[in-house]
Amino acid sequence: MTGTDQFDYMLPEHLVAAVPAARRDESRLMVLDRASGALQHRSFRDLPDFLRRGDLLILNDARVLPARLKARRDTGGAVEVLLVRPAPAGARDGRQWLAMARSGGRLRPGEVLHLGEAGPGITMVRPEGDGWIVALGDRQTPPQEVMARGTMPLPPYILKSRRRLGLSEQMPDLDRERYQTVFARREGAVAAPTAGLHFTDSLLERVRARGVHVCTLTLLVGPGTFRPVRTRRIEDHRLDAECYRMPAETARAVREALAEGRWVVATGTTCCRVLEHVARTGRWEGHDGWTDLYVYPPFEFRVLGALITNFHLPRSTLLMLVAAFAGLPQVRAAYRAAVEEQYRFYSYGDAMLIV
């Protein structure tokens, strides 16, 4: 059994990135050799130097919804609604969603929240677990019109860092572009697959020119992925299930790479979880599914040859996955070095390549 406190570390507040690098591929890149523990400090634009002809790079093409909605009750009280995923009952018209709601008072089923002086609102349909089923708009108003009033669901630590620096919490033009990967296609995520934020179209062209194959899959990232582990032992935590799509082309490419002994390089913990989940089901074919795979040490990786990832929050399942792949002592040493070298942390921060 492993204590959750083994995945804690001290991080100075000023190292939490409030905004992204000026250019996506200008982020720094720490390269960790997990066998030796050796570190290199490079730029993300140097990534192709560490990939080999025939390697298979996997990207998560999830597209982030403007899922955070600021609303008001009839009493004038403020409510923040975070859309999580479409509810099965609302699949036909897209109006009903599972959501998290934060309010100063107790919300009631049937209550209508207002998004402005006029126009569509949000109806609180019924409680559902820790959240709510909500209905967006009405029969005359498509749900897309409601979502158009939302903002990108930035993690709270970015907003806190902006407040600390005296910046505006909301930078809609910046966040609409930069809290989204350049290859985002399939809508439905409420958080960005952040390891992919560093790629530019030109960098991907350089990767392909090196003879590296590039494929995509989708994991629609939910808020549970970023929830800190609050149990004393990591084994007692449970992950929420998230929806994924494995395209037939990607499944075939992974199968061939594994058969030929070529690296499969996952861009982010999200890609890693889908790949390792499918390896356990054996479904190397095109399909949609759900995964609640929770990766922590010790773990037998059946697919992963290398991992591109950001620097993650203490006590997070993301950090535990990284430690399972690279080894906890190596990761703790790498994070100490990242603090000493003033790397920028979390969603808008710098990156790590583990080989």
C-alpha positions in Angstrom: 0.0 0.0 0.0 1.3 3.5 -0.9 0.5 6.7 1.0 -0.8 9.6 -1.0 1.7 11.9 0.8 4.4 10.2 -1.3 3.1 12.3 -4.2 3.2 15.6 -2.5 5.8 18.4 -3.2 6.3 22.1 -2.5 5.7 24.5 -5.4 6.3 28.2 -5.2 3.2 30.1 -6.3 5.0 32.1 -8.9 5.8 28.9 -10.9 2.1 28.3 -11.6 1.7 29.5 -15.2 -1.1 32.2 -15.5 -0.8 32.4 -19.3 0.8 30.2 -22.0 4.2 30.8 -23.6 4.2 33.5 -26.4 4.4 30.7 -28.9 3.2 27.2 -28.3 6.5 25.5 -29.1 8.5 28.0 -27.1 7.6 26.1 -23.9 10.5 24.5 -22.2 11.0 20.7 -22.4 12.6 18.6 -19.7 13.7 15.3 -21.1 13.9 12.5 -18.5 15.7 9.2 -19.2 13.8 6.9 -16.9 16.5 4.2 -16.9 19.3 6.4 -15.8 17.4 9.4 -14.3 19.4 11.8 -16.5 17.8 15.1 -17.3 18.2 17.5 -20.3 16.7 21.0 -20.5 15.6 21.9 -23.9 12.8 23.7 -25.8 9.6 21.9 -27.0 10.6 22.8 -30.6 13.4 20.3 -30.1 11.0 17.4 -29.6 11.7 15.9 -33.1 15.4 15.4 -32.0 14.2 12.7 -29.6 11.9 10.8 -31.8 13.0 8.1 -34.2 11.9 7.1 -37.7 9.1 4.7 -37.4 7.9 5.9 -34.0 4.2 6.4 -33.6 3.0 9.6 -32.0 -0.5 9.6 -30.6 -2.5 12.8 -30.1 -5.8 13.4 -28.2 -8.0 15.4 -30.6 -10.7 16.3 -28.0 -12.1 19.8 -28.3 -12.8 21.8 -25.2 -16.3 23.2 -24.8 -16.9 26.8 -23.5 -18.4 24.9 -20.6 -18.4 27.4 -17.7 -21.5 29.5 -17.5 -22.2 32.4 -15.1 -25.8 32.6 -14.2 -28.1 34.3 -11.7 -31.1 33.2 -9.7 -34.4 35.1 -9.5 -33.1 36.4 -6.1 -30.0 37.8 -7.8 -27.6 35.3 -6.3 -24.8 34.2 -8.5 -24.5 30.6 -9.7 -21.6 29.0 -11.7 -22.5 26.0 -13.8 -19.9 23.7 -15.3 -21.2 21.4 -18.0 -19.6 17.9 -17.7 -21.2 15.8 -20.5 -24.5 15.3 -22.3 -27.0 13.4 -20.2 -28.4 10.2 -21.8 -32.0 11.6 -21.6 -30.9 14.7 -23.6 -28.9 12.8 -26.2 -31.6 13.4 -28.9 -31.8 17.2 -28.7 -28.6 17.9 -26.8 -30.5 20.0 -24.2 -29.9 18.0 -21.0 -26.4 17.8 -19.5 -24.8 16.5 -16.4 -23.3 19.6 -14.7 -21.6 20.8 -11.5 -23.2 23.9 -9.9 -21.8 26.2 -7.3 -24.2 28.6 -5.5 -24.4 30.5 -2.3 -27.8 28.9 -1.6 -29.6 25.7 -2.1 -30.7 25.1 -5.6 -34.2 23.6 -6.3 -35.4 21.2 -9.1 -37.3 23.2 -11.7 -35.5 26.4 -10.9 -34.5 28.5 -13.9 -31.2 30.3 -13.9 -30.8 33.4 -16.1 -27.8 34.2 -18.3 -28.7 37.8 -19.0 -31.4 40.3 -19.1 -33.2 38.3 -21.7 -32.8 35.1 -23.7 -32.3 31.5 -22.9 -31.6 30.2 -19.4 -30.7 27.0 -17.6 -33.3 24.8 -15.9 -32.1 22.7 -12.9 -33.9 19.5 -13.7 -32.8 17.2 -10.8 -29.8 16.3 -8.6 -27.6 13.6 -10.0 -24.8 12.3 -7.7 -22.6 15.2 -6.8 -24.0 17.3 -9.6 -27.2 18.1 -11.5 -29.0 17.3 -14.6 -29.7 20.7 -16.3 -31.6 21.7 -19.4 -30.1 24.3 -21.7 -32.5 26.8 -23.3 -36.0 25.8 -24.2 -37.9 24.3 -27.2 -37.4 27.5 -29.2 -33.7 28.0 -28.2 -31.0 25.5 -29.3 -28.5 24.5 -26.6 -25.7 25.9 -28.7 -27.1 29.4 -28.1 -26.7 28.9 -24.4 -23.2 27.4 -24.7 -22.2 30.4 -26.8 -22.4 32.5 -23.6 -19.9 30.3 -21.8 -16.2 30.7 -21.2 -13.4 28.2 -21.4 -13.3 26.1 -18.2 -9.9 27.1 -17.0 -8.7 25.3 -13.9 -9.0 27.4 -10.7 -5.2 27.5 -10.2 -4.9 29.6 -13.4 -7.5 32.1 -12.2 -5.8 32.3 -8.8 -2.4 32.9 -10.5 -3.9 35.7 -12.6 -5.4 37.3 -9.5 -2.1 37.1 -7.7 -0.3 38.9 -10.7 -3.1 41.5 -11.0 -4.2 40.2 -14.3 -7.8 39.8 -15.5 -9.2 36.4 -14.7 -11.0 36.2 -18.0 -8.9 36.6 -21.2 -11.5 35.2 -23.6 -9.6 35.8 -26.9 -6.3 34.3 -25.5 -8.0 31.3 -23.8 -10.3 30.5 -26.7 -7.3 30.0 -28.9 -4.6 28.7 -26.5 -6.7 26.4 -24.2 -7.3 24.3 -27.3 -4.9 22.2 -29.3 -4.3 23.0 -33.0 -5.6 19.5 -33.8 -8.7 19.6 -31.7 -11.7 18.1 -33.6 -14.2 16.2 -31.4 -16.2 18.4 -29.1 -17.1 17.4 -25.6 -14.1 17.9 -23.2 -14.4 20.2 -20.2 -10.6 20.3 -19.8 -7.8 20.5 -22.4 -5.4 17.6 -23.0 -2.7 19.9 -21.9 0.4 18.0 -23.2 -0.9 18.7 -26.7 -1.1 22.5 -26.2 2.6 22.8 -27.1 2.3 21.6 -30.7 2.1 23.8 -33.7 1.2 22.8 -37.3 4.8 23.4 -38.3 6.2 21.3 -35.5 3.9 18.4 -36.5 5.2 18.8 -40.1 8.8 18.5 -38.8 7.8 15.4 -36.7 6.3 13.7 -39.8 9.3 14.7 -41.9 11.5 12.8 -39.5 9.6 9.6 -40.4 7.4 9.6 -37.3 3.8 8.4 -37.9 1.1 10.6 -36.3 -2.4 9.3 -35.3 -5.2 10.5 -33.1 -7.7 9.2 -30.6 -10.2 10.9 -28.4 -10.6 11.0 -24.6 -13.3 13.6 -23.6 -11.6 14.8 -20.4 -13.9 15.3 -17.4 -13.3 17.2 -14.1 -12.6 13.9 -12.3 -9.3 13.5 -14.0 -8.0 16.6 -12.1 -9.6 15.9 -8.8 -6.9 15.5 -6.1 -6.7 12.2 -4.3 -8.1 12.7 -0.8 -7.7 9.1 0.4 -4.8 8.2 2.7 -3.8 5.4 0.4 -3.7 5.9 -3.4 -5.2 2.4 -3.9 -8.5 3.6 -2.3 -9.2 6.3 -4.8 -11.6 5.8 -7.8 -11.6 7.6 -11.1 -14.7 8.8 -12.9 -15.3 7.0 -16.2 -14.6 9.1 -19.3 -15.8 8.6 -22.9 -13.1 7.7 -25.5 -13.0 6.9 -29.2 -10.4 4.6 -30.8 -10.3 5.1 -34.6 -9.7 2.0 -36.7 -6.7 3.6 -38.3 -5.1 4.3 -34.9 -5.8 0.9 -33.6 -4.2 -0.7 -36.6 -1.1 1.6 -36.4 -0.6 0.8 -32.7 -1.0 -2.9 -33.3 1.6 -2.8 -36.1 4.0 -0.7 -34.0 3.9 -3.1 -31.1 4.4 -6.1 -33.3 7.5 -4.4 -34.9 8.9 -3.2 -31.6 8.6 0.5 -32.5 7.9 3.2 -29.8 4.3 4.3 -29.2 4.6 7.9 -27.9 1.6 9.1 -25.9 0.9 12.8 -25.9 -0.4 13.2 -22.4 -1.8 11.0 -19.7 -5.2 10.9 -21.5 -3.7 9.1 -24.5 -1.8 6.8 -22.2 -5.0 5.8 -20.3 -6.9 5.0 -23.5 -4.0 3.0 -25.0 -3.4 1.0 -21.8 -7.2 0.4 -21.3 -7.6 -0.9 -24.9 -4.5 -3.1 -24.3 -6.4 -4.7 -21.4 -9.6 -5.3 -23.4 -7.8 -6.5 -26.5 -10.1 -4.4 -28.7 -7.5 -3.2 -31.3 -10.3 -2.1 -33.7 -12.3 1.0 -34.3 -14.8 1.6 -31.4 -16.2 3.9 -28.8 -16.1 3.2 -25.1 -15.6 4.3 -21.5 -12.6 4.0 -19.3 -12.0 4.5 -15.6 -8.5 3.1 -15.7 -6.5 4.4 -12.8 -2.8 4.1 -13.3 -0.5 4.2 -10.3 2.7 2.4 -9.2 3.3 -0.4 -9.7 1.7 -0.8 -13.2 2.5 -3.0 -16.2 2.6 -0.8 -19.3 1.8 -2.8 -22.3 1.8 -0.1 -25.0 3.7 3.0 -23.9 7.3 3.5 -25.1 7.6 7.3 -24.3 5.3 9.9 -22.7 5.0 13.6 -23.3 3.3 15.3 -20.4 3.1 18.6 -18.4 4.1 19.1 -14.8 1.1 18.0 -12.6 -0.5 19.0 -9.3 0.6 17.3 -6.1 -1.5 14.3 -5.1 -3.1 14.1 -8.5 -3.8 10.9 -10.4 -1.8 12.4 -13.3 1.3 12.6 -11.2 0.8 9.0 -10.1 0.6 7.9 -13.7 3.8 9.7 -14.5 5.5 8.1 -11.5 4.2 4.6 -12.5 5.9 5.1 -15.9 9.2 6.8 -14.9 9.6 5.6 -11.3 8.7 7.7 -8.3 12.3 8.5 -7.2 13.1 9.7 -10.7 10.0 11.8 -10.9 10.5 13.4 -7.5 14.1 14.3 -8.5 12.8 15.7 -11.8 10.2 17.9 -10.1 12.9 19.2 -7.7 15.0 20.1 -10.7 12.0 21.7 -12.4 11.5 24.0 -9.4 15.2 24.8 -9.2 15.3 25.6 -12.9 12.1 27.7 -12.7 10.0 25.7 -15.0 6.4 26.8 -15.4 3.8 24.3 -14.0 0.4 23.0 -14.8 -1.9 23.5 -17.7 -0.3 26.5 -19.3 3.2 25.5 -18.2 6.1 23.7 -19.6 6.5 20.0 -20.7 8.4 16.9 -20.0 9.3 14.0 -22.3 10.0 10.7 -20.6 11.9 8.1 -22.6 
